[in-house]
Amino acid sequence: MGMTDNQIVEQYSSVVSGILNELPVGSRVAWLGQKHPSMGQDKLLYDSIMSGVNNDLYHTFYDLNNEVYEGSVKWDVHSKWDIGGYDLVLGLRVLYLCDSRERLLSNLKNISANNDTVIFDFMTGNPVAINGIECFMKKNSSPTILPFFEELYEGSFDVSSNHGDQIVTLQHIKSSGMNIKNILTFRDGVKRRFYTLCEVESES
């Protein structure tokens, strides 16, 4: 666990715990990209969030490597996200697995239309100084999604992509028939990335 992970956990945990505590008792929650807790793997963010939750909720966990437990679903992030009927869908730290803006936006619109509330987070690439301006990019020719929500960042920045279907902006989201409500935007103190935690809503 690195220092950046600690900062992300610290920033996200109390906010997401509060959202979970505000749900009616018995609400159904889907966790995207989260292994079932009984597997004992990749639980840092989940455990930190749940340590602040005192609500009685039903949780379902969607991950490619999930094993057979109640509330455990094998789920491929690159497939169509056919997930519906939940009071809350949490997609935290899922974006770094996605490599197509078009597919991501289609999936986000689908789940935002078929669930009551969707909370998702977007993290930029690493900043590199180019002609005196910080430019966000993905290292080593990585194809994964590169969010650039410059309206939410304090300062002047640029972005550089590795392929034409990589960058996602607020305008892309809007043009796809969705809106976001910014819950939290911050910059970590180690890798200097911007993180945005938000609610994604379908306009239709």
CORSUL-V493138 format. One record per run of one state. SS is the DSSP state (helix for helix, strand for strand, loop for the rest). FROM is the first residue (numbers start at 1). TO is the last residue. Records with the same first field share a line. If there is no record, write none. Layout:
SS=FROM-TO, FROM-TO
This chain:
loop=1-2, 22-27, 33-36, 40-43, 51-57, 64-71, 75-87, 92-94, 98-100, 115-117, 124-125, 131-132, 138-138, 142-145, 148-149, 153-156, 160-166, 169-169, 176-177, 188-193, 203-204
helix=3-21, 37-39, 44-50, 95-97, 101-114, 139-141, 150-152, 170-175
strand=28-32, 58-63, 72-74, 88-91, 118-123, 126-130, 133-137, 146-147, 157-159, 167-168, 178-187, 194-202
